[in-house]
Amino acid sequence: MHDAEIVVPAEVRNGLVRAAQAKGRPLEVYLTILAKPFMTADEHAVQGERLLAYLKAWNGYDPTEEDLAKVDAMLERQCVQHRAGQ
């Protein structure tokens, strides 16, 4: 996703800033969270690749495909349990 400059009225910007602060997040992060449901599968994939590259550079985390599959399976189980009310 590319950075963009969006012009909105000051009261809209200020409202977004207040909402982000109420969540304890910077405005950029808050807007990213708001936009997430509207991202395409390709955009999600690119974001995931960037995150893995960042983690590798930051602390050496470099999971194998098997590691990622295990994490995916664990997250899927947790989501199913959550939906079931456990």
C-alpha positions as CSV (number, residue, x, y, z in Angstrom):
1,M,0.0,0.0,0.0
2,H,1.3,3.4,-0.9
3,D,1.3,6.5,1.3
4,A,-1.3,9.0,0.3
5,E,-2.2,12.5,1.1
6,I,-5.9,12.9,1.7
7,V,-7.5,16.3,2.3
8,V,-10.4,16.3,4.8
9,P,-12.0,19.0,6.9
10,A,-10.1,19.8,10.1
11,E,-13.0,18.6,12.3
12,V,-12.8,15.2,10.5
13,R,-9.0,15.0,11.0
14,N,-9.4,16.0,14.6
15,G,-12.1,13.4,15.2
16,L,-9.9,10.7,13.7
17,V,-7.0,11.8,15.9
18,R,-9.2,11.7,19.0
19,A,-10.5,8.2,18.0
20,A,-6.9,7.0,17.5
21,Q,-5.8,8.5,20.8
22,A,-8.7,6.8,22.6
23,K,-7.5,3.5,21.2
24,G,-3.9,4.3,22.3
25,R,-2.6,4.2,18.7
26,P,-1.0,6.7,16.3
27,L,-3.3,8.0,13.6
28,E,-1.4,6.1,10.9
29,V,-1.9,2.8,12.7
30,Y,-5.6,3.6,13.4
31,L,-6.3,4.4,9.7
32,T,-4.5,1.2,8.6
33,I,-6.7,-0.9,10.9
34,L,-9.8,0.9,9.6
35,A,-8.7,0.1,6.0
36,K,-7.8,-3.5,6.6
37,P,-11.2,-5.0,5.7
38,F,-11.1,-3.3,2.3
39,M,-7.6,-4.6,1.3
40,T,-7.4,-7.1,-1.5
41,A,-5.8,-10.5,-1.1
42,D,-2.8,-9.3,-3.1
43,E,-2.4,-6.3,-0.7
44,H,-2.7,-8.6,2.3
45,A,0.0,-10.9,0.8
46,V,2.3,-7.9,0.1
47,Q,1.8,-6.7,3.7
48,G,2.6,-10.1,5.0
49,E,5.8,-10.3,3.0
50,R,6.9,-6.9,4.2
51,L,6.2,-7.9,7.8
52,L,8.3,-11.1,7.5
53,A,11.2,-9.1,5.9
54,Y,11.0,-6.6,8.7
55,L,11.0,-9.3,11.4
56,K,14.0,-11.1,9.7
57,A,15.9,-7.8,9.6
58,W,14.9,-6.9,13.2
59,N,15.5,-10.1,15.1
60,G,16.4,-12.8,12.6
61,Y,12.9,-14.4,12.6
62,D,12.8,-16.4,9.4
63,P,10.1,-19.1,9.5
64,T,10.0,-22.0,7.1
65,E,6.8,-22.9,5.2
66,E,6.2,-25.6,7.7
67,D,6.5,-23.2,10.6
68,L,4.0,-20.8,8.9
69,A,1.6,-23.7,8.3
70,K,1.8,-24.7,12.0
71,V,1.1,-21.1,13.1
72,D,-1.8,-20.9,10.6
73,A,-3.3,-24.1,11.9
74,M,-3.0,-22.9,15.5
75,L,-4.6,-19.6,14.7
76,E,-7.4,-21.4,12.8
77,R,-8.1,-23.6,15.8
78,Q,-8.2,-20.6,18.1
79,C,-10.6,-18.8,15.8
80,V,-12.9,-21.9,15.7
81,Q,-12.8,-22.1,19.5
82,H,-13.5,-18.4,19.8
83,R,-16.5,-18.6,17.5
84,A,-17.8,-21.7,19.4
85,G,-17.7,-19.6,22.6
86,Q,-14.9,-21.5,24.4
